[in-house]
Amino acid sequence: MCVAMLSGMEIRHGGPVPVWKQVADDIARRIKAGEFHKDDAIPSQTAMRQEYGIAIMTARRVIRDLQERELVYTVTGRGSYVRG
């Protein structure tokens, strides 16, 4: 198991929790903690890649998970934003 410490968060590669879920949980926590407010943009796929050290496909899965949780909505060509 590989452990990476990025964005102040420990990401465990090869552990029982998929990397995309760890990142999605972290962003969800940040939304609930008030770090992001209604209609604020969450980190873009490129920003997630840099901030968390993940692949673009992983970042896409993170966004899809947050959409399924109804925490964010996406505007094509613009980004993903916090729901109210």
Biopython code that builds the backbone (N, CA, C, O; Angstrom):
import numpy as np
from Bio.PDB.StructureBuilder import StructureBuilder

atoms = [
    (1, "MET", "N", (0.840, -1.167, 0.000)),
    (1, "MET", "CA", (0.000, 0.000, 0.000)),
    (1, "MET", "C", (0.892, 1.240, 0.000)),
    (1, "MET", "O", (1.857, 1.321, 0.760)),
    (2, "CYS", "N", (0.564, 2.192, -0.849)),
    (2, "CYS", "CA", (1.319, 3.435, -0.959)),
    (2, "CYS", "C", (0.501, 4.548, -0.308)),
    (2, "CYS", "O", (-0.694, 4.679, -0.572)),
    (3, "VAL", "N", (1.137, 5.338, 0.532)),
    (3, "VAL", "CA", (0.457, 6.444, 1.199)),
    (3, "VAL", "C", (1.076, 7.751, 0.721)),
    (3, "VAL", "O", (2.295, 7.919, 0.749)),
    (4, "ALA", "N", (0.228, 8.672, 0.283)),
    (4, "ALA", "CA", (0.697, 9.984, -0.162)),
    (4, "ALA", "C", (0.032, 11.044, 0.704)),
    (4, "ALA", "O", (-1.158, 10.952, 1.005)),
    (5, "MET", "N", (0.796, 12.040, 1.100)),
    (5, "MET", "CA", (0.256, 13.133, 1.906)),
    (5, "MET", "C", (0.198, 14.363, 1.019)),
    (5, "MET", "O", (1.211, 15.027, 0.800)),
    (6, "LEU", "N", (-0.979, 14.665, 0.513)),
    (6, "LEU", "CA", (-1.180, 15.810, -0.363)),
    (6, "LEU", "C", (-2.370, 16.600, 0.146)),
    (6, "LEU", "O", (-3.272, 16.041, 0.769)),
    (7, "SER", "N", (-2.375, 17.880, -0.111)),
    (7, "SER", "CA", (-3.496, 18.735, 0.257)),
    (7, "SER", "C", (-3.845, 18.617, 1.737)),
    (7, "SER", "O", (-4.997, 18.816, 2.121)),
    (8, "GLY", "N", (-2.856, 18.293, 2.567)),
    (8, "GLY", "CA", (-3.117, 18.143, 3.988)),
    (8, "GLY", "C", (-3.909, 16.886, 4.299)),
    (8, "GLY", "O", (-4.367, 16.702, 5.426)),
    (9, "MET", "N", (-4.073, 16.023, 3.310)),
    (9, "MET", "CA", (-4.865, 14.812, 3.460)),
    (9, "MET", "C", (-4.009, 13.613, 3.076)),
    (9, "MET", "O", (-3.254, 13.657, 2.105)),
    (10, "GLU", "N", (-4.135, 12.567, 3.834)),
    (10, "GLU", "CA", (-3.407, 11.343, 3.543)),
    (10, "GLU", "C", (-4.223, 10.494, 2.575)),
    (10, "GLU", "O", (-5.355, 10.120, 2.881)),
    (11, "ILE", "N", (-3.660, 10.189, 1.411)),
    (11, "ILE", "CA", (-4.329, 9.356, 0.417)),
    (11, "ILE", "C", (-3.638, 8.010, 0.392)),
    (11, "ILE", "O", (-2.423, 7.927, 0.212)),
    (12, "ARG", "N", (-4.418, 6.954, 0.574)),
    (12, "ARG", "CA", (-3.876, 5.593, 0.594)),
    (12, "ARG", "C", (-4.181, 4.901, -0.727)),
    (12, "ARG", "O", (-5.335, 4.600, -1.034)),
    (13, "HIS", "N", (-3.141, 4.657, -1.498)),
    (13, "HIS", "CA", (-3.267, 3.929, -2.759)),
    (13, "HIS", "C", (-3.172, 2.437, -2.458)),
    (13, "HIS", "O", (-2.283, 2.001, -1.727)),
    (14, "GLY", "N", (-4.079, 1.669, -3.019)),
    (14, "GLY", "CA", (-4.041, 0.229, -2.825)),
    (14, "GLY", "C", (-4.678, -0.235, -1.527)),
    (14, "GLY", "O", (-4.596, -1.412, -1.176)),
    (15, "GLY", "N", (-5.311, 0.687, -0.815)),
    (15, "GLY", "CA", (-5.995, 0.325, 0.422)),
    (15, "GLY", "C", (-7.427, -0.111, 0.140)),
    (15, "GLY", "O", (-7.820, -0.243, -1.019)),
    (16, "PRO", "N", (-8.203, -0.334, 1.185)),
    (16, "PRO", "CA", (-9.575, -0.810, 0.995)),
    (16, "PRO", "C", (-10.518, 0.243, 0.410)),
    (16, "PRO", "O", (-11.548, -0.105, -0.170)),
    (17, "VAL", "N", (-10.177, 1.521, 0.555)),
    (17, "VAL", "CA", (-11.030, 2.604, 0.050)),
    (17, "VAL", "C", (-10.405, 3.154, -1.232)),
    (17, "VAL", "O", (-9.251, 3.584, -1.221)),
    (18, "PRO", "N", (-11.166, 3.145, -2.351)),
    (18, "PRO", "CA", (-10.603, 3.665, -3.601)),
    (18, "PRO", "C", (-10.159, 5.127, -3.460)),
    (18, "PRO", "O", (-10.734, 5.892, -2.686)),
    (19, "VAL", "N", (-9.135, 5.491, -4.217)),
    (19, "VAL", "CA", (-8.605, 6.857, -4.157)),
    (19, "VAL", "C", (-9.694, 7.876, -4.476)),
    (19, "VAL", "O", (-9.797, 8.896, -3.794)),
    (20, "TRP", "N", (-10.516, 7.617, -5.511)),
    (20, "TRP", "CA", (-11.571, 8.578, -5.875)),
    (20, "TRP", "C", (-12.519, 8.818, -4.711)),
    (20, "TRP", "O", (-12.992, 9.938, -4.517)),
    (21, "LYS", "N", (-12.802, 7.770, -3.929)),
    (21, "LYS", "CA", (-13.716, 7.915, -2.782)),
    (21, "LYS", "C", (-13.071, 8.738, -1.680)),
    (21, "LYS", "O", (-13.738, 9.545, -1.033)),
    (22, "GLN", "N", (-11.775, 8.539, -1.463)),
    (22, "GLN", "CA", (-11.076, 9.325, -0.444)),
    (22, "GLN", "C", (-11.107, 10.809, -0.797)),
    (22, "GLN", "O", (-11.349, 11.649, 0.069)),
    (23, "VAL", "N", (-10.864, 11.132, -2.063)),
    (23, "VAL", "CA", (-10.860, 12.533, -2.502)),
    (23, "VAL", "C", (-12.275, 13.099, -2.453)),
    (23, "VAL", "O", (-12.477, 14.220, -1.986)),
    (24, "ALA", "N", (-13.256, 12.336, -2.931)),
    (24, "ALA", "CA", (-14.653, 12.799, -2.887)),
    (24, "ALA", "C", (-15.081, 13.059, -1.444)),
    (24, "ALA", "O", (-15.741, 14.059, -1.161)),
    (25, "ASP", "N", (-14.709, 12.167, -0.537)),
    (25, "ASP", "CA", (-15.045, 12.357, 0.880)),
    (25, "ASP", "C", (-14.395, 13.615, 1.430)),
    (25, "ASP", "O", (-15.003, 14.329, 2.227)),
    (26, "ASP", "N", (-13.165, 13.894, 1.012)),
    (26, "ASP", "CA", (-12.474, 15.093, 1.489)),
    (26, "ASP", "C", (-13.166, 16.354, 0.978)),
    (26, "ASP", "O", (-13.372, 17.299, 1.739)),
    (27, "ILE", "N", (-13.524, 16.374, -0.295)),
    (27, "ILE", "CA", (-14.213, 17.553, -0.839)),
    (27, "ILE", "C", (-15.591, 17.699, -0.202)),
    (27, "ILE", "O", (-16.015, 18.816, 0.094)),
    (28, "ALA", "N", (-16.295, 16.589, 0.014)),
    (28, "ALA", "CA", (-17.600, 16.636, 0.689)),
    (28, "ALA", "C", (-17.447, 17.208, 2.100)),
    (28, "ALA", "O", (-18.263, 18.015, 2.546)),
    (29, "ARG", "N", (-16.398, 16.782, 2.790)),
    (29, "ARG", "CA", (-16.133, 17.302, 4.140)),
    (29, "ARG", "C", (-15.890, 18.807, 4.097)),
    (29, "ARG", "O", (-16.377, 19.553, 4.947)),
    (30, "ARG", "N", (-15.127, 19.242, 3.092)),
    (30, "ARG", "CA", (-14.815, 20.669, 2.950)),
    (30, "ARG", "C", (-16.080, 21.474, 2.640)),
    (30, "ARG", "O", (-16.228, 22.601, 3.113)),
    (31, "ILE", "N", (-16.981, 20.906, 1.857)),
    (31, "ILE", "CA", (-18.259, 21.582, 1.562)),
    (31, "ILE", "C", (-19.070, 21.705, 2.844)),
    (31, "ILE", "O", (-19.569, 22.783, 3.167)),
    (32, "LYS", "N", (-19.200, 20.605, 3.573)),
    (32, "LYS", "CA", (-20.001, 20.606, 4.803)),
    (32, "LYS", "C", (-19.394, 21.489, 5.887)),
    (32, "LYS", "O", (-20.116, 22.015, 6.735)),
    (33, "ALA", "N", (-18.075, 21.655, 5.865)),
    (33, "ALA", "CA", (-17.393, 22.505, 6.850)),
    (33, "ALA", "C", (-17.506, 23.986, 6.503)),
    (33, "ALA", "O", (-17.096, 24.845, 7.284)),
    (34, "GLY", "N", (-18.066, 24.284, 5.322)),
    (34, "GLY", "CA", (-18.247, 25.681, 4.938)),
    (34, "GLY", "C", (-17.084, 26.282, 4.177)),
    (34, "GLY", "O", (-17.059, 27.489, 3.934)),
    (35, "GLU", "N", (-16.125, 25.459, 3.799)),
    (35, "GLU", "CA", (-14.998, 25.967, 3.011)),
    (35, "GLU", "C", (-15.470, 26.406, 1.618)),
    (35, "GLU", "O", (-14.939, 27.352, 1.036)),
    (36, "PHE", "N", (-16.469, 25.704, 1.104)),
    (36, "PHE", "CA", (-17.116, 26.078, -0.160)),
    (36, "PHE", "C", (-18.573, 26.386, 0.150)),
    (36, "PHE", "O", (-19.212, 25.673, 0.924)),
    (37, "HIS", "N", (-19.091, 27.436, -0.449)),
    (37, "HIS", "CA", (-20.478, 27.850, -0.233)),
    (37, "HIS", "C", (-21.311, 27.611, -1.485)),
    (37, "HIS", "O", (-20.783, 27.249, -2.536)),
    (38, "LYS", "N", (-22.616, 27.817, -1.360)),
    (38, "LYS", "CA", (-23.532, 27.631, -2.486)),
    (38, "LYS", "C", (-23.010, 28.383, -3.712)),
    (38, "LYS", "O", (-22.661, 29.561, -3.635)),
    (39, "ASP", "N", (-22.967, 27.683, -4.830)),
    (39, "ASP", "CA", (-22.528, 28.194, -6.134)),
    (39, "ASP", "C", (-21.027, 28.481, -6.232)),
    (39, "ASP", "O", (-20.575, 29.004, -7.250)),
    (40, "ASP", "N", (-20.244, 28.153, -5.199)),
    (40, "ASP", "CA", (-18.788, 28.244, -5.311)),
    (40, "ASP", "C", (-18.297, 27.101, -6.194)),
    (40, "ASP", "O", (-18.846, 26.000, -6.160)),
    (41, "ALA", "N", (-17.272, 27.370, -6.976)),
    (41, "ALA", "CA", (-16.651, 26.318, -7.777)),
    (41, "ALA", "C", (-15.812, 25.434, -6.862)),
    (41, "ALA", "O", (-15.110, 25.923, -5.976)),
    (42, "ILE", "N", (-15.896, 24.124, -7.091)),
    (42, "ILE", "CA", (-14.984, 23.214, -6.407)),
    (42, "ILE", "C", (-13.734, 23.111, -7.288)),
    (42, "ILE", "O", (-13.759, 23.579, -8.427)),
    (43, "PRO", "N", (-12.653, 22.519, -6.801)),
    (43, "PRO", "CA", (-11.459, 22.405, -7.642)),
    (43, "PRO", "C", (-11.768, 21.713, -8.973)),
    (43, "PRO", "O", (-12.502, 20.725, -9.017)),
    (44, "SER", "N", (-11.200, 22.246, -10.048)),
    (44, "SER", "CA", (-11.368, 21.659, -11.377)),
    (44, "SER", "C", (-10.642, 20.311, -11.420)),
    (44, "SER", "O", (-9.905, 19.961, -10.499)),
    (45, "GLN", "N", (-10.864, 19.563, -12.504)),
    (45, "GLN", "CA", (-10.169, 18.290, -12.661)),
    (45, "GLN", "C", (-8.654, 18.498, -12.640)),
    (45, "GLN", "O", (-7.923, 17.724, -12.024)),
    (46, "THR", "N", (-8.193, 19.547, -13.317)),
    (46, "THR", "CA", (-6.758, 19.838, -13.350)),
    (46, "THR", "C", (-6.260, 20.222, -11.962)),
    (46, "THR", "O", (-5.187, 19.785, -11.546)),
    (47, "ALA", "N", (-7.030, 21.032, -11.245)),
    (47, "ALA", "CA", (-6.641, 21.435, -9.893)),
    (47, "ALA", "C", (-6.605, 20.226, -8.957)),
    (47, "ALA", "O", (-5.708, 20.115, -8.121)),
    (48, "MET", "N", (-7.580, 19.317, -9.098)),
    (48, "MET", "CA", (-7.577, 18.096, -8.273)),
    (48, "MET", "C", (-6.336, 17.271, -8.568)),
    (48, "MET", "O", (-5.718, 16.706, -7.667)),
    (49, "ARG", "N", (-5.983, 17.213, -9.847)),
    (49, "ARG", "CA", (-4.786, 16.458, -10.243)),
    (49, "ARG", "C", (-3.557, 17.007, -9.523)),
    (49, "ARG", "O", (-2.722, 16.248, -9.029)),
    (50, "GLN", "N", (-3.459, 18.320, -9.471)),
    (50, "GLN", "CA", (-2.307, 18.945, -8.819)),
    (50, "GLN", "C", (-2.413, 18.878, -7.299)),
    (50, "GLN", "O", (-1.434, 18.575, -6.617)),
    (51, "GLU", "N", (-3.591, 19.160, -6.776)),
    (51, "GLU", "CA", (-3.787, 19.235, -5.325)),
    (51, "GLU", "C", (-3.708, 17.870, -4.646)),
    (51, "GLU", "O", (-3.134, 17.735, -3.565)),
    (52, "TYR", "N", (-4.292, 16.858, -5.294)),
    (52, "TYR", "CA", (-4.358, 15.524, -4.692)),
    (52, "TYR", "C", (-3.411, 14.515, -5.340)),
    (52, "TYR", "O", (-3.235, 13.410, -4.825)),
    (53, "GLY", "N", (-2.803, 14.887, -6.461)),
    (53, "GLY", "CA", (-1.898, 13.967, -7.139)),
    (53, "GLY", "C", (-2.620, 12.799, -7.788)),
    (53, "GLY", "O", (-2.117, 11.676, -7.788)),
    (54, "ILE", "N", (-3.805, 13.062, -8.345)),
    (54, "ILE", "CA", (-4.597, 12.001, -8.964)),
    (54, "ILE", "C", (-4.673, 12.199, -10.473)),
    (54, "ILE", "O", (-4.372, 13.277, -10.985)),
    (55, "ALA", "N", (-5.073, 11.159, -11.169)),
    (55, "ALA", "CA", (-5.244, 11.211, -12.619)),
    (55, "ALA", "C", (-6.552, 11.934, -12.969)),
    (55, "ALA", "O", (-7.468, 12.013, -12.151)),
    (56, "ILE", "N", (-6.620, 12.450, -14.181)),
    (56, "ILE", "CA", (-7.827, 13.145, -14.647)),
    (56, "ILE", "C", (-9.044, 12.221, -14.575)),
    (56, "ILE", "O", (-10.121, 12.656, -14.165)),
    (57, "MET", "N", (-8.891, 10.965, -14.964)),
    (57, "MET", "CA", (-10.021, 10.024, -14.909)),
    (57, "MET", "C", (-10.503, 9.838, -13.469)),
    (57, "MET", "O", (-11.701, 9.683, -13.230)),
    (58, "THR", "N", (-9.591, 9.853, -12.529)),
    (58, "THR", "CA", (-9.962, 9.752, -11.116)),
    (58, "THR", "C", (-10.723, 11.007, -10.698)),
    (58, "THR", "O", (-11.712, 10.919, -9.971)),
    (59, "ALA", "N", (-10.269, 12.168, -11.151)),
    (59, "ALA", "CA", (-10.956, 13.427, -10.838)),
    (59, "ALA", "C", (-12.377, 13.423, -11.403)),
    (59, "ALA", "O", (-13.304, 13.922, -10.764)),
    (60, "ARG", "N", (-12.545, 12.859, -12.600)),
    (60, "ARG", "CA", (-13.892, 12.758, -13.190)),
    (60, "ARG", "C", (-14.794, 11.886, -12.324)),
    (60, "ARG", "O", (-15.975, 12.183, -12.145)),
    (61, "ARG", "N", (-14.229, 10.814, -11.793)),
    (61, "ARG", "CA", (-15.010, 9.917, -10.926)),
    (61, "ARG", "C", (-15.380, 10.630, -9.630)),
    (61, "ARG", "O", (-16.475, 10.429, -9.104)),
    (62, "VAL", "N", (-14.481, 11.460, -9.114)),
    (62, "VAL", "CA", (-14.760, 12.248, -7.909)),
    (62, "VAL", "C", (-15.969, 13.148, -8.161)),
    (62, "VAL", "O", (-16.897, 13.192, -7.354)),
    (63, "ILE", "N", (-15.952, 13.858, -9.273)),
    (63, "ILE", "CA", (-17.041, 14.781, -9.582)),
    (63, "ILE", "C", (-18.349, 14.023, -9.758)),
    (63, "ILE", "O", (-19.391, 14.467, -9.276)),
    (64, "ARG", "N", (-18.305, 12.881, -10.446)),
    (64, "ARG", "CA", (-19.520, 12.088, -10.628)),
    (64, "ARG", "C", (-20.087, 11.654, -9.277)),
    (64, "ARG", "O", (-21.300, 11.695, -9.070)),
    (65, "ASP", "N", (-19.214, 11.240, -8.362)),
    (65, "ASP", "CA", (-19.666, 10.834, -7.030)),
    (65, "ASP", "C", (-20.316, 12.005, -6.289)),
    (65, "ASP", "O", (-21.361, 11.840, -5.659)),
    (66, "LEU", "N", (-19.705, 13.174, -6.363)),
    (66, "LEU", "CA", (-20.266, 14.349, -5.686)),
    (66, "LEU", "C", (-21.601, 14.750, -6.311)),
    (66, "LEU", "O", (-22.492, 15.227, -5.608)),
    (67, "GLN", "N", (-21.749, 14.561, -7.626)),
    (67, "GLN", "CA", (-23.035, 14.815, -8.283)),
    (67, "GLN", "C", (-24.081, 13.820, -7.788)),
    (67, "GLN", "O", (-25.215, 14.205, -7.505)),
    (68, "GLU", "N", (-23.709, 12.549, -7.681)),
    (68, "GLU", "CA", (-24.630, 11.524, -7.204)),
    (68, "GLU", "C", (-25.068, 11.780, -5.770)),
    (68, "GLU", "O", (-26.191, 11.443, -5.394)),
    (69, "ARG", "N", (-24.194, 12.371, -4.971)),
    (69, "ARG", "CA", (-24.540, 12.738, -3.589)),
    (69, "ARG", "C", (-25.357, 14.033, -3.542)),
    (69, "ARG", "O", (-25.804, 14.463, -2.479)),
    (70, "GLU", "N", (-25.539, 14.634, -4.701)),
    (70, "GLU", "CA", (-26.266, 15.903, -4.853)),
    (70, "GLU", "C", (-25.599, 17.041, -4.077)),
    (70, "GLU", "O", (-26.269, 17.922, -3.537)),
    (71, "LEU", "N", (-24.265, 17.002, -4.034)),
    (71, "LEU", "CA", (-23.499, 18.075, -3.394)),
    (71, "LEU", "C", (-23.050, 19.114, -4.405)),
    (71, "LEU", "O", (-22.848, 20.276, -4.051)),
    (72, "VAL", "N", (-22.890, 18.709, -5.667)),
    (72, "VAL", "CA", (-22.441, 19.638, -6.703)),
    (72, "VAL", "C", (-23.263, 19.455, -7.972)),
    (72, "VAL", "O", (-23.896, 18.422, -8.187)),
    (73, "TYR", "N", (-23.233, 20.486, -8.800)),
    (73, "TYR", "CA", (-23.789, 20.416, -10.153)),
    (73, "TYR", "C", (-22.703, 20.896, -11.097)),
    (73, "TYR", "O", (-21.815, 21.654, -10.705)),
    (74, "THR", "N", (-22.779, 20.451, -12.338)),
    (74, "THR", "CA", (-21.743, 20.782, -13.314)),
    (74, "THR", "C", (-22.340, 21.554, -14.473)),
    (74, "THR", "O", (-23.407, 21.209, -14.979)),
    (75, "VAL", "N", (-21.649, 22.594, -14.887)),
    (75, "VAL", "CA", (-22.005, 23.371, -16.068)),
    (75, "VAL", "C", (-20.950, 23.047, -17.123)),
    (75, "VAL", "O", (-19.767, 23.340, -16.945)),
    (76, "THR", "N", (-21.389, 22.444, -18.211)),
    (76, "THR", "CA", (-20.461, 22.015, -19.256)),
    (76, "THR", "C", (-19.580, 23.171, -19.714)),
    (76, "THR", "O", (-20.070, 24.254, -20.035)),
    (77, "GLY", "N", (-18.292, 22.927, -19.739)),
    (77, "GLY", "CA", (-17.323, 23.919, -20.178)),
    (77, "GLY", "C", (-16.997, 24.975, -19.134)),
    (77, "GLY", "O", (-16.170, 25.853, -19.383)),
    (78, "ARG", "N", (-17.636, 24.905, -17.967)),
    (78, "ARG", "CA", (-17.414, 25.912, -16.916)),
    (78, "ARG", "C", (-16.817, 25.326, -15.645)),
    (78, "ARG", "O", (-15.883, 25.889, -15.074)),
    (79, "GLY", "N", (-17.365, 24.184, -15.201)),
    (79, "GLY", "CA", (-16.863, 23.582, -13.967)),
    (79, "GLY", "C", (-17.988, 23.024, -13.131)),
    (79, "GLY", "O", (-19.135, 22.946, -13.569)),
    (80, "SER", "N", (-17.636, 22.637, -11.914)),
    (80, "SER", "CA", (-18.604, 22.057, -10.967)),
    (80, "SER", "C", (-18.738, 22.990, -9.781)),
    (80, "SER", "O", (-17.764, 23.577, -9.309)),
    (81, "TYR", "N", (-19.971, 23.112, -9.311)),
    (81, "TYR", "CA", (-20.305, 24.108, -8.291)),
    (81, "TYR", "C", (-21.117, 23.470, -7.168)),
    (81, "TYR", "O", (-21.812, 22.476, -7.376)),
    (82, "VAL", "N", (-21.019, 24.053, -5.983)),
    (82, "VAL", "CA", (-21.724, 23.549, -4.805)),
    (82, "VAL", "C", (-23.214, 23.841, -4.928)),
    (82, "VAL", "O", (-23.626, 24.958, -5.241)),
    (83, "ARG", "N", (-24.010, 22.808, -4.675)),
    (83, "ARG", "CA", (-25.473, 22.976, -4.637)),
    (83, "ARG", "C", (-25.856, 23.709, -3.354)),
    (83, "ARG", "O", (-25.099, 23.723, -2.384)),
    (84, "GLY", "N", (-27.017, 24.306, -3.364)),
    (84, "GLY", "CA", (-27.501, 25.059, -2.201)),
    (84, "GLY", "C", (-28.202, 24.278, -1.205)),
    (84, "GLY", "O", (-28.645, 24.822, -0.194)),
]
sb = StructureBuilder()
sb.init_structure("model")
sb.init_model(0)
sb.init_chain("A")
sb.init_seg("    ")
for serial, (resi, resn, name, xyz) in enumerate(atoms, 1):
    if name == "N":
        sb.init_residue(resn, " ", resi, " ")
    sb.init_atom(name, np.array(xyz, "f"), 0.0, 1.0, " ", f" {name:<3s}", serial, name[0])
structure = sb.get_structure()
